Structures are given as C-alpha cells and as structure tokens.
C-alpha cells in the first residue's frame, strides 16, 4: 500500500537576495521525490502570493478544508510555508487536529527544517542508523605539502574599476 499525499507549492522569496524558488521547480522536486518514495499525489494546491500569515493563504485554506484521503502534505521545503518556527506553529496546530503530517522533498539543514524533520521523524528518519565513532588508529595520517608560494587574488573595488 503506497502513501497518498497532497502537495503544496508557493513561490519562495529568499530574503536577502530577493531570488525566487519557483513553483515549477518545487513541483518537479516534489514529483521526483514522490516517484522515488512510491507516494501517490492525489491533489495539488498552489498559492500565487507568498504571505507570512500562512492560515490566510487561499490554497492553505483549501488544504485545511480538503476532505479527501491523504497521509501527508508534501512540500519541496518547509520554507514554502515559512522559515519562522513561531509562524509554523499555528499551521502545525491545525494539521495536528486533522492528523496530517508534513514531509519535505528536499533535505535542508537550517534550524527550522531540522525541527520539522524531528517533529515528523517517523517518516523522514526511518532506516538511518547512527555511525560508530572512528578512532584515531583507523584514520591514516594526512600529509599536506606546504606550497612554495601563496597566491592571493587582488581585490577589485568599484573605485579601482572606475579608474
């Protein structure tokens, strides 16, 4: 029996750069992940405008009203909803009431992504075994040859370019 999922995408705006992780890219990553994991996507939800008030987004409202059968909500990364744990808390409270879980198609290492993975550990960490400690005797010594000359690249400033 395969898992059933609903999938959610929304443009993700990267704060400092203003770059956008497109819905098309997210959709492709989710589809690849679902295929690899044997997950059937029963319905897609999409928001056009990113809004930090997650519960007011039209597609999130539709997800919460969806009465079809599904096991998980698939997103490309949790950032699709938010990068703030406090903001995600209200969404998770609603999902908990419905018995829904979130699963991310992309493994991210920021704090919020790790907290979400820990929250839903049963689906994302199965089969991962802790690695045994390696002793000093097991690691061969590394020999690094000192360079004859160290080369530093010149820094080009805007003033230097204008001269």
N, CA, C and O of each residue as an XYZ file, in Angstrom:
652
protein
N       0.843     -1.184      0.000
C       0.000      0.000      0.000
C       0.891      1.252      0.000
O       1.742      1.412      0.875
N       0.695      2.114     -0.961
C       1.505      3.330     -1.038
C       0.854      4.462     -0.251
O      -0.353      4.466     -0.006
N       1.681      5.409      0.132
C       1.173      6.595      0.810
C       0.458      7.480     -0.193
O       0.796      7.508     -1.376
N      -0.529      8.196      0.299
C      -1.211      9.196     -0.511
C      -0.858     10.565      0.045
O      -0.771     10.760      1.257
N      -0.658     11.504     -0.861
C      -0.249     12.837     -0.427
C      -1.006     13.911     -1.186
O      -1.456     13.712     -2.314
N      -1.129     15.051     -0.530
C      -1.496     16.263     -1.241
C      -0.216     17.101     -1.269
O       0.585     17.049     -0.335
N      -0.031     17.853     -2.317
C       1.203     18.619     -2.484
C       0.887     20.110     -2.509
O      -0.165     20.534     -2.987
N       1.825     20.893     -1.984
C       1.639     22.340     -1.894
C       2.871     23.067     -2.409
O       4.000     22.730     -2.050
N       2.644     24.069     -3.256
C       3.727     24.926     -3.745
C       3.300     26.394     -3.645
O       2.123     26.736     -3.763
N       4.297     27.236     -3.424
C       4.117     28.682     -3.393
C       5.487     29.279     -3.638
O       6.481     28.771     -3.120
N       5.562     30.345     -4.415
C       6.869     30.961     -4.641
C       7.546     31.243     -3.308
O       6.922     31.764     -2.383
N       8.827     30.896     -3.214
C       9.604     31.149     -2.005
C      10.561     32.288     -2.323
O      11.403     32.171     -3.213
N      10.429     33.376     -1.601
C      11.295     34.540     -1.815
C      12.436     34.470     -0.811
O      12.209     34.415      0.398
N      13.658     34.471     -1.320
C      14.828     34.442     -0.447
C      15.118     35.874     -0.017
O      15.470     36.721     -0.837
N      14.968     36.131      1.267
C      15.014     37.458      1.847
C      16.104     38.390      1.390
O      15.812     39.461      0.858
N      17.335     38.024      1.577
C      18.417     38.966      1.307
C      18.672     39.190     -0.169
O      19.045     40.291     -0.572
N      18.475     38.161     -0.981
C      18.775     38.301     -2.409
C      17.549     38.653     -3.231
O      17.674     39.222     -4.315
N      16.366     38.322     -2.730
C      15.147     38.562     -3.493
C      14.912     37.521     -4.571
O      13.940     37.614     -5.320
N      15.800     36.519     -4.662
C      15.610     35.451     -5.636
C      14.364     34.665     -5.268
O      13.940     34.649     -4.112
N      13.781     34.010     -6.272
C      12.565     33.241     -6.051
C      12.812     31.786     -6.422
O      13.333     31.479     -7.495
N      12.424     30.893     -5.508
C      12.414     29.460     -5.822
C      11.038     29.209     -6.407
O      10.035     29.237     -5.694
N      10.998     28.965     -7.692
C       9.728     28.936     -8.417
C       8.852     27.734     -8.071
O       9.327     26.699     -7.604
N       7.571     27.914     -8.316
C       6.615     26.834     -8.103
C       6.899     25.680     -9.053
O       6.724     24.517     -8.689
N       7.339     25.995    -10.273
C       7.651     24.938    -11.249
C       8.795     24.060    -10.745
O       8.737     22.835    -10.846
N       9.834     24.694    -10.201
C      10.965     23.941     -9.645
C      10.501     23.072     -8.478
O      10.850     21.894     -8.398
N       9.716     23.654     -7.579
C       9.219     22.907     -6.423
C       8.373     21.717     -6.867
O       8.500     20.615     -6.334
N       7.516     21.957     -7.842
C       6.645     20.889     -8.348
C       7.475     19.716     -8.877
O       7.166     18.556     -8.601
N       8.522     20.023     -9.633
C       9.375     18.980    -10.199
C      10.075     18.183     -9.093
O      10.149     16.956     -9.156
N      10.582     18.885     -8.089
C      11.258     18.216     -6.976
C      10.289     17.319     -6.202
O      10.647     16.210     -5.806
N       9.079     17.796     -5.991
C       8.066     17.004     -5.285
C       7.705     15.768     -6.099
O       7.603     14.669     -5.553
N       7.511     15.945     -7.406
C       7.176     14.811     -8.268
C       8.287     13.760     -8.252
O       8.006     12.565     -8.167
N       9.539     14.193     -8.331
C      10.672     13.259     -8.293
C      10.713     12.502     -6.967
O      10.912     11.288     -6.938
N      10.523     13.234     -5.881
C      10.544     12.624     -4.550
C       9.410     11.610     -4.409
O       9.621     10.498     -3.924
N       8.225     11.992     -4.827
C       7.068     11.102     -4.716
C       7.288      9.821     -5.526
O       6.964      8.726     -5.068
N       7.832      9.967     -6.709
C       8.092      8.802     -7.556
C       9.106      7.877     -6.886
O       8.923      6.660     -6.854
N      10.175      8.467     -6.354
C      11.230      7.690     -5.692
C      10.716      6.956     -4.459
O      11.132      5.829     -4.189
N       9.815      7.587     -3.711
C       9.306      7.018     -2.455
C       8.015      6.222     -2.636
O       7.496      5.667     -1.668
N       7.489      6.156     -3.856
C       6.243      5.432     -4.091
C       5.027      6.118     -3.489
O       4.102      5.460     -3.013
N       5.035      7.442     -3.515
C       3.931      8.224     -2.952
C       3.027      8.689     -4.092
O       3.501      9.211     -5.101
N       1.735      8.495     -3.920
C       0.757      8.949     -4.906
C       0.260     10.344     -4.519
O      -0.259     10.545     -3.420
N       0.423     11.291     -5.422
C      -0.083     12.647     -5.162
C      -1.515     12.704     -5.669
O      -1.770     12.579     -6.867
N      -2.451     12.894     -4.737
C      -3.868     12.879     -5.089
C      -4.399     14.259     -5.449
O      -5.416     14.370     -6.134
N      -3.720     15.317     -4.994
C      -4.179     16.673     -5.318
C      -3.044     17.664     -5.088
O      -2.240     17.515     -4.169
N      -3.001     18.690     -5.955
C      -2.021     19.773     -5.852
C      -2.714     21.039     -5.375
O      -3.844     21.326     -5.770
N      -2.030     21.795     -4.523
C      -2.503     23.098     -4.068
C      -1.396     24.110     -4.341
O      -0.213     23.811     -4.174
N      -1.789     25.307     -4.761
C      -0.799     26.311     -5.154
C      -1.274     27.701     -4.769
O      -2.413     28.085     -5.036
N      -0.373     28.450     -4.132
C      -0.641     29.854     -3.837
C       0.228     30.715     -4.734
O       1.399     30.407     -4.956
N      -0.350     31.809     -5.258
C       0.394     32.694     -6.142
C       1.219     33.718     -5.384
O       2.288     34.124     -5.842
N       0.731     34.135     -4.234
C       1.416     35.196     -3.497
C       1.856     34.662     -2.138
O       1.055     34.118     -1.378
N       3.140     34.827     -1.851
C       3.681     34.417     -0.554
C       3.180     35.391      0.501
O       3.258     36.607      0.327
N       2.673     34.851      1.581
C       2.177     35.659      2.685
C       2.605     34.979      3.975
O       2.357     33.786      4.149
N       3.235     35.700      4.872
C       3.737     35.108      6.122
C       2.599     34.648      7.025
O       2.817     33.814      7.904
N       1.397     35.168      6.829
C       0.234     34.686      7.577
C      -0.285     33.439      6.850
O      -1.175     33.515      6.002
N       0.290     32.307      7.205
C       0.042     31.056      6.479
C      -1.444     30.721      6.390
O      -1.947     30.390      5.317
N      -2.136     30.808      7.506
C      -3.530     30.366      7.538
C      -4.467     31.230      6.705
O      -5.609     30.838      6.467
N      -4.011     32.399      6.256
C      -4.863     33.245      5.423
C      -4.646     32.990      3.925
O      -5.380     33.535      3.100
N      -3.671     32.186      3.568
C      -3.430     31.900      2.149
C      -4.571     31.052      1.591
O      -5.010     30.105      2.244
N      -5.056     31.380      0.390
C      -6.188     30.645     -0.190
C      -5.952     29.135     -0.323
O      -6.830     28.348      0.031
N      -4.794     28.719     -0.822
C      -4.552     27.288     -1.005
C      -4.390     26.566      0.336
O      -4.765     25.400      0.457
N      -3.839     27.242      1.333
C      -3.730     26.628      2.662
C      -5.130     26.452      3.240
O      -5.418     25.436      3.873
N      -6.000     27.436      3.026
C      -7.395     27.294      3.453
C      -8.037     26.087      2.756
O      -8.783     25.328      3.375
N      -7.736     25.921      1.455
C      -8.267     24.778      0.705
C      -7.726     23.455      1.244
O      -8.456     22.467      1.318
N      -6.437     23.435      1.624
C      -5.855     22.220      2.215
C      -6.589     21.865      3.497
O      -6.945     20.708      3.715
N      -6.813     22.858      4.341
C      -7.478     22.613      5.614
C      -8.933     22.188      5.434
O      -9.497     21.522      6.302
N      -9.537     22.565      4.322
C     -10.924     22.186      4.039
C     -11.018     20.882      3.240
O     -12.107     20.326      3.098
N      -9.907     20.398      2.725
C      -9.890     19.199      1.871
C     -10.319     17.980      2.679
O      -9.777     17.708      3.750
N     -11.304     17.249      2.149
C     -11.794     16.085      2.889
C     -11.455     14.762      2.202
O     -11.966     13.713      2.594
N     -10.599     14.806      1.184
C     -10.153     13.574      0.535
C      -9.166     12.827      1.416
O      -8.714     13.337      2.442
N      -8.841     11.614      1.001
C      -7.913     10.789      1.777
C      -6.469     11.105      1.413
O      -6.106     11.150      0.238
N      -5.657     11.322      2.437
C      -4.222     11.517      2.242
C      -3.505     11.240      3.556
O      -4.082     11.364      4.636
N      -2.233     10.861      3.442
C      -1.423     10.565      4.616
C      -0.521     11.733      4.997
O      -0.278     11.985      6.177
N      -0.028     12.440      3.984
C       0.936     13.510      4.227
C       0.691     14.703      3.307
O       0.028     14.596      2.275
N       1.243     15.828      3.711
C       1.291     17.012      2.863
C       2.736     17.130      2.399
O       3.644     17.282      3.217
N       2.951     17.061      1.095
C       4.293     17.154      0.542
C       4.601     18.589      0.128
O       3.810     19.231     -0.563
N       5.754     19.080      0.557
C       6.273     20.370      0.110
C       7.711     20.149     -0.326
O       8.352     19.184      0.092
N       8.212     21.035     -1.158
C       9.606     20.892     -1.593
C      10.524     21.161     -0.407
O      11.489     20.426     -0.197
N      10.243     22.188      0.360
C      10.949     22.510      1.612
C       9.958     23.246      2.495
O       8.991     23.824      2.000
N      10.189     23.228      3.777
C       9.245     23.848      4.713
C       9.139     25.346      4.488
O       8.151     25.969      4.876
N      10.159     25.925      3.860
C      10.141     27.353      3.572
C       8.941     27.742      2.709
O       8.570     28.914      2.657
N       8.341     26.779      2.040
C       7.147     27.047      1.240
C       6.076     27.690      2.124
O       5.324     28.559      1.683
N       6.027     27.249      3.367
C       5.100     27.846      4.324
C       5.749     29.031      5.041
O       5.214     30.139      5.044
N       6.905     28.779      5.645
C       7.601     29.837      6.385
C       8.967     29.341      6.831
O       9.228     28.138      6.869
N       9.833     30.290      7.167
C      11.128     29.945      7.765
C      11.150     30.294      9.246
O      12.201     30.249      9.887
N       9.994     30.638      9.782
C       9.895     31.018     11.200
C       9.083     29.971     11.960
O       7.939     29.677     11.615
N       9.694     29.424     12.987
C       9.031     28.382     13.765
C       7.746     28.903     14.401
O       6.741     28.192     14.430
N       7.765     30.130     14.909
C       6.577     30.693     15.553
C       5.417     30.762     14.556
O       4.270     30.502     14.918
N       5.712     31.106     13.328
C       4.677     31.200     12.298
C       4.144     29.820     11.938
O       2.944     29.648     11.721
N       5.028     28.848     11.876
C       4.625     27.482     11.536
C       3.769     26.836     12.627
O       2.965     25.949     12.344
N       3.941     27.276     13.854
C       3.225     26.670     14.984
C       1.714     26.681     14.790
O       1.043     25.699     15.109
N       1.171     27.778     14.272
C      -0.281     27.846     14.065
C      -0.735     26.844     13.004
O      -1.792     26.226     13.136
N       0.063     26.690     11.961
C      -0.268     25.703     10.922
C      -0.202     24.293     11.494
O      -1.103     23.488     11.258
N       0.858     23.984     12.245
C       1.013     22.649     12.803
C      -0.119     22.315     13.774
O      -0.555     21.166     13.844
N      -0.594     23.305     14.519
C      -1.714     23.065     15.432
C      -2.952     22.631     14.653
O      -3.662     21.715     15.070
N      -3.211     23.285     13.525
C      -4.356     22.910     12.679
C      -4.150     21.523     12.059
O      -5.079     20.718     12.005
N      -2.936     21.255     11.598
C      -2.660     19.951     10.993
C      -2.756     18.831     12.021
O      -3.235     17.740     11.713
N      -2.301     19.100     13.242
C      -2.402     18.101     14.313
C      -3.857     17.739     14.573
O      -4.185     16.569     14.771
N      -4.732     18.745     14.572
C      -6.165     18.484     14.790
C      -6.734     17.558     13.718
O      -7.677     16.808     13.972
N      -6.156     17.618     12.523
C      -6.627     16.804     11.414
C      -5.820     15.505     11.244
O      -6.135     14.679     10.387
N      -4.785     15.338     12.064
C      -3.955     14.142     11.968
C      -3.059     14.134     10.737
O      -2.654     13.070     10.268
N      -2.747     15.316     10.212
C      -1.925     15.422      8.998
C      -0.462     15.670      9.357
O      -0.155     16.270     10.387
N       0.424     15.203      8.499
C       1.859     15.400      8.680
C       2.419     16.093      7.448
O       1.863     15.999      6.353
N       3.532     16.791      7.650
C       4.229     17.454      6.552
C       5.502     16.674      6.264
O       6.211     16.262      7.182
N       5.784     16.476      4.983
C       7.026     15.826      4.576
C       7.675     16.680      3.497
O       7.003     17.149      2.579
N       8.974     16.878      3.611
C       9.717     17.725      2.672
C      10.478     16.876      1.666
O      11.097     15.874      2.022
N      10.425     17.289      0.405
C      11.114     16.569     -0.654
C      12.603     16.874     -0.690
O      13.384     16.087     -1.226
N      13.002     17.995     -0.130
C      14.400     18.413     -0.135
C      14.926     18.419      1.291
O      14.271     18.926      2.201
N      16.100     17.858      1.477
C      16.738     17.820      2.800
C      17.504     19.118      3.012
O      18.524     19.355      2.364
N      17.015     19.955      3.916
C      17.669     21.221      4.246
C      18.245     21.100      5.649
O      17.787     20.284      6.449
N      19.264     21.926      5.948
C      19.930     21.823      7.240
C      19.765     23.058      8.114
O      20.433     23.173      9.142
N      18.904     23.969      7.737
C      18.653     25.120      8.612
C      17.862     24.641      9.832
O      17.315     23.539      9.829
N      17.806     25.461     10.855
C      17.175     25.073     12.125
C      15.708     24.679     11.971
O      15.278     23.663     12.518
N      14.948     25.467     11.239
C      13.514     25.182     11.099
C      13.295     23.854     10.373
O      12.438     23.065     10.774
N      14.053     23.604      9.320
C      13.911     22.339      8.586
C      14.226     21.153      9.483
O      13.538     20.133      9.434
N      15.253     21.282     10.297
C      15.601     20.190     11.208
C      14.527     19.988     12.274
O      14.238     18.854     12.656
N      13.938     21.076     12.751
C      12.876     20.964     13.752
C      11.648     20.267     13.161
O      10.997     19.468     13.835
N      11.340     20.568     11.918
C      10.199     19.923     11.258
C      10.486     18.438     11.061
O       9.616     17.598     11.292
N      11.711     18.113     10.632
C      12.084     16.700     10.479
C      11.952     15.966     11.804
O      11.437     14.849     11.855
N      12.413     16.590     12.863
C      12.317     15.960     14.186
C      10.852     15.779     14.581
O      10.479     14.753     15.150
N      10.037     16.769     14.281
C       8.609     16.699     14.619
C       7.942     15.509     13.928
O       7.096     14.837     14.518
N       8.324     15.254     12.681
C       7.715     14.177     11.904
C       8.718     13.062     11.633
O       8.727     12.474     10.552
N       9.545     12.780     12.602
C      10.647     11.830     12.483
C      10.266     10.461     11.932
O      11.060      9.859     11.211
N       9.113      9.965     12.238
C       8.778      8.610     11.839
C       8.815      8.405     10.331
O       9.071      7.288      9.882
N       8.570      9.444      9.531
C       8.568      9.254      8.086
C       9.884      9.649      7.428
O      10.224      9.109      6.376
N      10.631     10.575      8.018
C      11.818     11.061      7.325
C      13.125     10.464      7.813
O      14.140     10.596      7.128
N      13.144      9.815      8.964
C      14.410      9.303      9.500
C      14.444      7.793      9.641
O      15.371      7.267     10.257
N      13.469      7.072      9.097
C      13.476      5.619      9.194
C      14.688      5.049      8.467
O      15.052      5.501      7.381
N      15.285      4.075      9.071
C      16.383      3.376      8.415
C      17.733      4.065      8.519
O      18.737      3.512      8.071
N      17.781      5.255      9.096
C      19.062      5.939      9.247
C      19.666      5.484     10.567
O      19.091      5.694     11.635
N      20.842      4.855     10.475
C      21.493      4.343     11.673
C      22.621      5.273     12.082
O      23.318      5.821     11.228
N      22.801      5.453     13.377
C      23.924      6.289     13.808
C      25.243      5.625     13.452
O      25.371      4.402     13.513
N      26.203      6.426     13.087
C      27.511      5.917     12.702
C      28.346      5.684     13.949
O      28.296      6.470     14.895
N      29.121      4.593     13.947
C      30.033      4.339     15.056
C      31.144      5.375     15.054
O      31.495      5.933     14.014
N      31.686      5.621     16.225
C      32.802      6.547     16.325
C      34.038      5.959     15.659
O      34.280      4.754     15.724
N      34.800      6.810     15.030
C      36.039      6.400     14.387
C      37.180      6.763     15.336
O      37.239      7.873     15.864
N      38.079      5.808     15.541
C      39.220      6.087     16.415
C      40.379      6.631     15.602
O      40.422      6.489     14.380
N      41.314      7.253     16.294
C      42.479      7.836     15.638
C      43.280      6.771     14.880
O      43.839      7.057     13.821
N      43.337      5.558     15.412
C      44.099      4.480     14.775
C      43.518      4.074     13.424
O      44.245      3.558     12.574
N      42.220      4.297     13.210
C      41.571      3.893     11.960
C      41.772      4.894     10.826
O      41.509      4.577      9.666
N      42.229      6.085     11.149
C      42.367      7.124     10.141
C      43.838      7.265      9.762
O      44.668      7.551     10.624
N      44.178      7.067      8.479
C      45.581      7.227      8.081
C      45.986      8.695      8.184
O      45.163      9.583      7.959
N      47.243      8.954      8.520
C      47.678     10.346      8.620
C      47.628     11.044      7.265
O      47.904     10.441      6.228
N      47.279     12.299      7.295
C      47.191     13.083      6.069
C      48.459     13.910      5.952
O      48.867     14.590      6.894
N      49.074     13.839      4.781
C      50.284     14.618      4.549
C      49.953     15.734      3.569
O      49.558     15.489      2.430
N      50.123     16.951      4.035
C      49.850     18.114      3.188
C      51.171     18.815      2.924
O      51.896     19.181      3.849
N      51.467     18.994      1.655
C      52.705     19.661      1.267
C      52.503     21.167      1.333
O      51.523     21.705      0.818
N      53.447     21.828      1.976
C      53.386     23.273      2.094
C      53.650     23.896      0.721
O      54.625     23.529      0.065
N      52.799     24.838      0.270
C      53.042     25.452     -1.042
C      54.306     26.314     -1.006
O      54.647     26.918      0.011
N      54.985     26.349     -2.154
C      56.201     27.166     -2.248
C      55.865     28.653     -2.154
O      56.614     29.436     -1.570
N      54.745     29.022     -2.730
C      54.348     30.418     -2.744
C      52.833     30.477     -2.548
O      52.096     29.674     -3.121
N      52.385     31.405     -1.758
C      50.948     31.577     -1.556
C      50.483     32.706     -2.446
O      51.063     33.792     -2.443
N      49.442     32.450     -3.202
C      48.915     33.440     -4.132
C      47.594     33.983     -3.585
O      46.659     33.227     -3.320
N      47.534     35.283     -3.426
C      46.303     35.940     -3.001
C      45.742     36.703     -4.192
O      46.466     37.438     -4.863
N      44.466     36.529     -4.448
C      43.832     37.273     -5.535
C      43.687     38.727     -5.123
O      43.424     39.030     -3.960
N      43.860     39.624     -6.087
C      43.678     41.042     -5.825
C      42.197     41.346     -5.674
O      41.365     40.826     -6.417
N      41.884     42.180     -4.720
C      40.505     42.612     -4.562
C      40.256     43.786     -5.490
O      41.015     44.756     -5.493
N      39.210     43.699     -6.264
C      38.864     44.785     -7.176
C      37.711     45.552     -6.559
O      36.628     45.009     -6.342
N      37.958     46.808     -6.281
C      36.920     47.631     -5.701
C      36.260     48.441     -6.800
O      36.789     48.534     -7.907
N      35.130     49.018     -6.511
C      34.436     49.841     -7.510
C      35.266     51.061     -7.886
O      35.243     51.506     -9.034
N      36.010     51.609     -6.901
C      36.853     52.758     -7.218
C      37.957     52.365     -8.194
O      38.284     53.142     -9.091
N      38.537     51.176     -8.038
C      39.607     50.724     -8.919
C      39.063     50.464    -10.322
O      39.751     50.716    -11.311
N      37.832     49.961    -10.411
C      37.244     49.701    -11.731
C      36.981     51.003    -12.482
O      37.071     51.043    -13.709
N      36.659     52.058    -11.756
C      36.323     53.333    -12.390
C      37.548     54.136    -12.847
O      37.407     55.118    -13.576
N      38.748     53.721    -12.420
C      39.960     54.468    -12.792
C      40.437     54.112    -14.168
O      41.443     54.651    -14.630
